[in-house]
């Protein structure tokens, strides 16, 4: 299975313009997006073997990313 990043613009292509606007004008959304990006990069590095992390800790990071993605999705849909 090839490794992939999960950037928000690929996860929510239908909200590309909305996301851009919210990144510029909504501090809460911007912070969530930055945290999502940080988690996604961390997960990618672990899966790529650049950083060691046990399976339970990696699973925890992935669950955090899912929770952030869900919150971001809700904000986008409600905008």
ChimeraX commands (.cxc) that place a marker at each C-alpha (Angstrom):
marker #1 position 0.00,0.00,0.00 radius 0.5
marker #1 position 1.61,3.29,-1.05 radius 0.5
marker #1 position 1.98,6.00,1.54 radius 0.5
marker #1 position -0.15,9.08,1.08 radius 0.5
marker #1 position -0.59,12.45,2.66 radius 0.5
marker #1 position -4.19,13.42,3.28 radius 0.5
marker #1 position -4.25,17.19,2.65 radius 0.5
marker #1 position -7.53,18.93,3.30 radius 0.5
marker #1 position -7.82,20.23,-0.27 radius 0.5
marker #1 position -7.81,16.63,-1.49 radius 0.5
marker #1 position -10.13,15.43,1.29 radius 0.5
marker #1 position -12.66,18.21,0.57 radius 0.5
marker #1 position -12.22,19.29,-3.07 radius 0.5
marker #1 position -15.81,20.54,-3.24 radius 0.5
marker #1 position -15.02,23.06,-0.48 radius 0.5
marker #1 position -11.78,24.43,-1.93 radius 0.5
marker #1 position -13.02,28.05,-2.20 radius 0.5
marker #1 position -14.78,27.92,1.16 radius 0.5
marker #1 position -11.67,26.51,2.78 radius 0.5
marker #1 position -9.52,29.27,1.35 radius 0.5
marker #1 position -11.89,31.91,2.66 radius 0.5
marker #1 position -12.12,30.31,6.09 radius 0.5
marker #1 position -8.35,29.95,6.37 radius 0.5
marker #1 position -8.06,33.70,5.88 radius 0.5
marker #1 position -10.95,34.84,8.06 radius 0.5
marker #1 position -11.69,32.18,10.68 radius 0.5
marker #1 position -8.98,31.80,13.34 radius 0.5
marker #1 position -10.53,28.65,14.83 radius 0.5
marker #1 position -10.75,26.96,11.43 radius 0.5
marker #1 position -7.20,28.00,10.61 radius 0.5
marker #1 position -5.88,26.47,13.85 radius 0.5
marker #1 position -7.76,23.23,13.21 radius 0.5
marker #1 position -6.38,23.06,9.68 radius 0.5
marker #1 position -2.83,23.63,10.92 radius 0.5
marker #1 position -3.21,20.94,13.57 radius 0.5
marker #1 position -4.64,18.54,10.97 radius 0.5
marker #1 position -1.70,19.25,8.66 radius 0.5
marker #1 position 0.78,18.70,11.50 radius 0.5
marker #1 position -0.82,15.37,12.44 radius 0.5
marker #1 position -0.96,14.23,8.83 radius 0.5
marker #1 position 2.75,14.98,8.37 radius 0.5
marker #1 position 3.62,13.18,11.62 radius 0.5
marker #1 position 1.61,10.10,10.63 radius 0.5
marker #1 position 3.26,10.04,7.20 radius 0.5
marker #1 position 6.74,10.23,8.76 radius 0.5
marker #1 position 5.98,7.34,11.11 radius 0.5
marker #1 position 4.49,5.20,8.34 radius 0.5
marker #1 position 7.49,6.01,6.12 radius 0.5
marker #1 position 9.87,4.80,8.84 radius 0.5
marker #1 position 11.45,8.20,9.50 radius 0.5
marker #1 position 10.23,8.14,13.12 radius 0.5
marker #1 position 9.55,5.18,15.37 radius 0.5
marker #1 position 6.23,4.91,17.14 radius 0.5
marker #1 position 4.39,1.90,18.48 radius 0.5
marker #1 position 1.14,0.80,16.85 radius 0.5
marker #1 position -1.06,2.05,19.68 radius 0.5
marker #1 position 0.46,5.55,19.56 radius 0.5
marker #1 position 0.15,5.64,15.76 radius 0.5
marker #1 position -3.48,4.57,16.01 radius 0.5
marker #1 position -4.06,7.37,18.53 radius 0.5
marker #1 position -2.60,9.93,16.10 radius 0.5
marker #1 position -4.84,8.63,13.33 radius 0.5
marker #1 position -7.91,8.88,15.55 radius 0.5
marker #1 position -6.98,12.48,16.40 radius 0.5
marker #1 position -6.69,13.22,12.66 radius 0.5
marker #1 position -10.12,11.69,12.03 radius 0.5
marker #1 position -11.66,13.76,14.83 radius 0.5
marker #1 position -10.11,16.94,13.42 radius 0.5
marker #1 position -11.28,16.05,9.93 radius 0.5
marker #1 position -14.83,15.53,11.23 radius 0.5
marker #1 position -14.79,18.90,13.00 radius 0.5
marker #1 position -13.39,20.62,9.92 radius 0.5
marker #1 position -16.03,18.97,7.73 radius 0.5
marker #1 position -18.78,20.21,10.01 radius 0.5
marker #1 position -17.43,23.77,9.92 radius 0.5
marker #1 position -17.20,23.66,6.12 radius 0.5
marker #1 position -20.75,22.34,5.75 radius 0.5
marker #1 position -22.12,24.96,8.14 radius 0.5
marker #1 position -20.35,27.88,6.46 radius 0.5
marker link #1:1,2 radius 0.2
marker link #1:2,3 radius 0.2
marker link #1:3,4 radius 0.2
marker link #1:4,5 radius 0.2
marker link #1:5,6 radius 0.2
marker link #1:6,7 radius 0.2
marker link #1:7,8 radius 0.2
marker link #1:8,9 radius 0.2
marker link #1:9,10 radius 0.2
marker link #1:10,11 radius 0.2
marker link #1:11,12 radius 0.2
marker link #1:12,13 radius 0.2
marker link #1:13,14 radius 0.2
marker link #1:14,15 radius 0.2
marker link #1:15,16 radius 0.2
marker link #1:16,17 radius 0.2
marker link #1:17,18 radius 0.2
marker link #1:18,19 radius 0.2
marker link #1:19,20 radius 0.2
marker link #1:20,21 radius 0.2
marker link #1:21,22 radius 0.2
marker link #1:22,23 radius 0.2
marker link #1:23,24 radius 0.2
marker link #1:24,25 radius 0.2
marker link #1:25,26 radius 0.2
marker link #1:26,27 radius 0.2
marker link #1:27,28 radius 0.2
marker link #1:28,29 radius 0.2
marker link #1:29,30 radius 0.2
marker link #1:30,31 radius 0.2
marker link #1:31,32 radius 0.2
marker link #1:32,33 radius 0.2
marker link #1:33,34 radius 0.2
marker link #1:34,35 radius 0.2
marker link #1:35,36 radius 0.2
marker link #1:36,37 radius 0.2
marker link #1:37,38 radius 0.2
marker link #1:38,39 radius 0.2
marker link #1:39,40 radius 0.2
marker link #1:40,41 radius 0.2
marker link #1:41,42 radius 0.2
marker link #1:42,43 radius 0.2
marker link #1:43,44 radius 0.2
marker link #1:44,45 radius 0.2
marker link #1:45,46 radius 0.2
marker link #1:46,47 radius 0.2
marker link #1:47,48 radius 0.2
marker link #1:48,49 radius 0.2
marker link #1:49,50 radius 0.2
marker link #1:50,51 radius 0.2
marker link #1:51,52 radius 0.2
marker link #1:52,53 radius 0.2
marker link #1:53,54 radius 0.2
marker link #1:54,55 radius 0.2
marker link #1:55,56 radius 0.2
marker link #1:56,57 radius 0.2
marker link #1:57,58 radius 0.2
marker link #1:58,59 radius 0.2
marker link #1:59,60 radius 0.2
marker link #1:60,61 radius 0.2
marker link #1:61,62 radius 0.2
marker link #1:62,63 radius 0.2
marker link #1:63,64 radius 0.2
marker link #1:64,65 radius 0.2
marker link #1:65,66 radius 0.2
marker link #1:66,67 radius 0.2
marker link #1:67,68 radius 0.2
marker link #1:68,69 radius 0.2
marker link #1:69,70 radius 0.2
marker link #1:70,71 radius 0.2
marker link #1:71,72 radius 0.2
marker link #1:72,73 radius 0.2
marker link #1:73,74 radius 0.2
marker link #1:74,75 radius 0.2
marker link #1:75,76 radius 0.2
marker link #1:76,77 radius 0.2
marker link #1:77,78 radius 0.2
marker link #1:78,79 radius 0.2
view
